[in-house]
Amino acid sequence: MTNNQKAPLHDLTKKQIYKYAVRLRDQGKLFNLPNAYYEDTFKTSIDSYCEIAYHLRKSKRVLDVGAGSGLLLSLLHELGHDCYAIDITDLPNVYANEIFAGQKIHFKLCNVEIDNIPYADNYFDAVVCSETLEHFTHSHLNAIKEMYRVLDRGGIIEINVPNAVCFRNRSRMLRGKHITWDYEKHYLDATPVIYKGIPCYPDRHNREFTADELRLLLERGDFKNIHVYFLKSRRHREGLQRLRSIGSAVRDIVPSLRKSLIGFGEKL
């Protein structure tokens, strides 16, 4: 059965999911309040998380590859999904245990650059990989093939990554600056994470993507019905702070200048 044939877990639009997410945050259900780190993550990422959640409304069992803070999975859990996470970092003990334990998110340590994903073939209805691939030191090919393997027939993959040719990057290059992180701290003096004898540098952007490159990656993973597009740069703001969103809205008029790319594919 394909995802299109499955009954949705909810009938909310993206806009309704967004309003629901704000209400959950205000009630302390997405994360414990107050928490400055999660507040900033919410403001920065909640719009893209709602975009993902809308596309995954028919996917019951979801794996987040490189789950980071767990905030996306916290939202998906509240929407009725069964949530699983893998990451190179022991997230429940690094970020907020109340998300991974309280929301009953299944977590396993895994460096998907090197390891196989520790789940059986065809296990998940959807696999998401949000703002993770840009931190890879090595080839993305093993990871994308593993995501394909654990995804069920008819399942959906979602990947979002920085857009290498966004307005910010073009502007920096014109001003003689590089698009990546601080050269001295994150490159010259960077200390690798040694994983099974292999050095990795996850604390920096090692590669940003063009739309064609993200599409190529999904094609090499053998996904079909691929759709890649530019995400709008919407930061959550309230009250008079909303006026600051005008600049982002103007930059977003030209899709190719937006900060991020998102791609979806299907395992047939």
N, C-alpha and C positions, 0 to 999 in steps of 0.2 A: 504493500500500500504506500503510495506517495504521500508527501506532506499535504498536497492539495486535496487529497481524499479524506484526510483526517479531520475530526471535529476540533475546532479551536478550543483552547483552554479558557479563553475569554473573548468577548466581542468588542473590546476597547479599541478606539482609534489611537494613533500615536499621540495626538493632543490630549486625549483622555488619560493615556498612560502617564503622560508628563504631569498632569494635574494630580493624579493618584500618587506619583512618586514624591511630589512636593508635600502632599498630605502625610505620607508615610514618614518622610524626614521630620516634619514638624511634630509628629507623635513619637519620635524616637524609635521607630520600627525598622528603619533601614540600618541605623547605627546608633549607638548610645550617645546622647547629648550631655554636655557639650563636647565637641571633638573638632579641633581646628583643622586637622589633617583631612578628616572625612568631609567636613564642610567645604573645603576648597576643592576636593576631588568631586564632590557632588556638583558644585557650581560649574566646574570645567567640563565634566563628562556626561552629565545627566541627559542632555539632549541626544547625544549619540547613543547612549544606553537605551533610551526610549525608542529610537529608530531600530536598534537591534531587537528589542523586545517585541516590537510590532511584527517584524518579519518572522520571529520565532514562535508566534502565538499558537501554532499547531504542533510544536515540538515539545513533547513531554520531558524527555530525559536529555539534559544539556551538559556538555563538557566545556569548561573554560580553560584553554591552554595558555598558561602564563597569566594566572588570575589576579595577580597583584593584590590590591586591597580587598578584593571580594565584593566590592560595591555593586557591580553588575549582577552577580549571582544573588546578592541580597534582594535586589529588585525582582529578578526572575523567580526567586523562591516565593515572594509575596504574590506573584501572579499565577502561582500554581505549578511551577516547573519542579522537577527533581534535578538537583544541581550537584555537579561534580567539578572539582578543580585540581589542576596539576600546576606545579611551579618549581623552579630551581631553588627557591627559598622556602623555608618552613613557615609558611604564612600564618597559621594559627597562633604561633608563638612570636611572630614579628609584628603583625598588625593587630587586628582586633579579634580575639578569640570568640567574642560574643556573636560575630557574624558567622564564623565557620562552625562553631559548636551550637550556638543558639538557633541558627537557621538550619541546622542539620545538613550542612554542605559537606559532601564527602571529599576529603582532601588526601592527595598522595604527592610525595616528593618525586619530581621527575625533571630531568634536563632534556627537553624534547629535541635539542640540537644533536644529542648523542644517544639518548635512551629511546627504546620503543615505549610507546604509551602503554601503561600497565592495565589495559582492559582488553577484553576479547573483541574479535571481529564483529562488526555490525551491531555494536552495543548501544550507540547513542542516536537519538533523533536529530540532534544538532551539535555542531562543534563551533565554538567561537574562539577567536584569537584577536584580542583587542589591544592595539598599541604594544605589541610584543615583538614582532618579526624584525623591527628596526634595531633591536638590541642584540640580535644574533651575531656571533663572531664568524660562524661557519655557514655552510650552505643551508638554504631553507628546504632543500629537496627531501631530506629524510623526514622532516617534520610534516610537510604537506602530504607525503605518502602515508604516514602514520595516521594523520587526521582522516584521510580517506578510508583507511583500513577499519578504524573503530566506528565509522559512521554507517548507519543502516541504509539499506537501499531506499531511495526516496528522501534521504536525509539532507539537511542543509548545512553548508559551511559558511561562516561569516568571518571575514578578515578586514580589519581597518588599520591603516598605517599612515605615517606622515606623507604628505604630497611634496616630492622633491622640488617641484617648480611652483610652489605657492608664492603669494605676494611677499611674505616675509623673507623667504629665501632669495628671491630675485632682488629685493631691496638691499639685503645684506651684501650680496655679491657686487651690486653696483657701487656700494660704499666701501668696497675693498675688504669686506669681512667674510668669514667662512660661515656655512650654514649649520655646521655641527657644533658640538659642545666645546667648552673651553679647552683649547689645545694642550696647554701645559698640564692642567689637572687630570683630564680624562684620556689623554693620549701619551704625552711624554712621560708622565709620572704615574700612569695607571698601573695598578697591581692586578694581575689576572686572578680570576677564580679558577683554581685547578680542580677539574672534575674528572675523575678516573684517569688522571695523568694528562688530561688535555686542557690547555689554557683557554679560558673564555673571558670576554670583556663585556658583561651585560650592563655595566653602569655608564652607558653612553649610546648614542645612535651610531651604529656601524654602517647602516645603509638606509636611506629613505627611498621612496618608490615613485615611479611614474605610473600613470594609469595602464599603459601597455605592459609594464613589468608585472604589475599585480595580476593582470589578466593572463599573462604568460605563466605565472606561477600556478594559478588555478588550472590552467590547461595542462601543465606538466603533471599536476596531481590527478589528472583524468576526470576532473569535474565537468559537468555539462550545464547548460542553461545559465551560463555565467553572465553576471551583470555587475559592472564596475562603474562607480560614479563618485563625484566629489561631494563631501559632506559640508554642510554649512557650518560656519564658525560661531555657534550660539553658546555663549556663556550665560548661565542662569543668574539673572539680576532681579532685584526687587526695588520697588519705590522709585525714587529719582535716579537710582543707579541704572535703570533701564535706558536712560538717555545715552549712556556710554556704549550701548550696543549699536548705535547708528553707524559708527565707523566700520564695524564688522559687517553690517548689512550692506554697506556700499562696496566693500571689497568683495563680498560674496556675489555681487552682480555677475561677475565673470567667473563661471564655475572652476576653470583651471587654476585660478588664483587662490582657491580655498585651501585651508591648512591640511585637510585630511582627505584620504581616499577610503572608500569602503567597497568591498566586493562580496558577492554572494555566488554560490554555486550549488549544484545538486549532484548527489551520487545516484546514478541510474543503474 
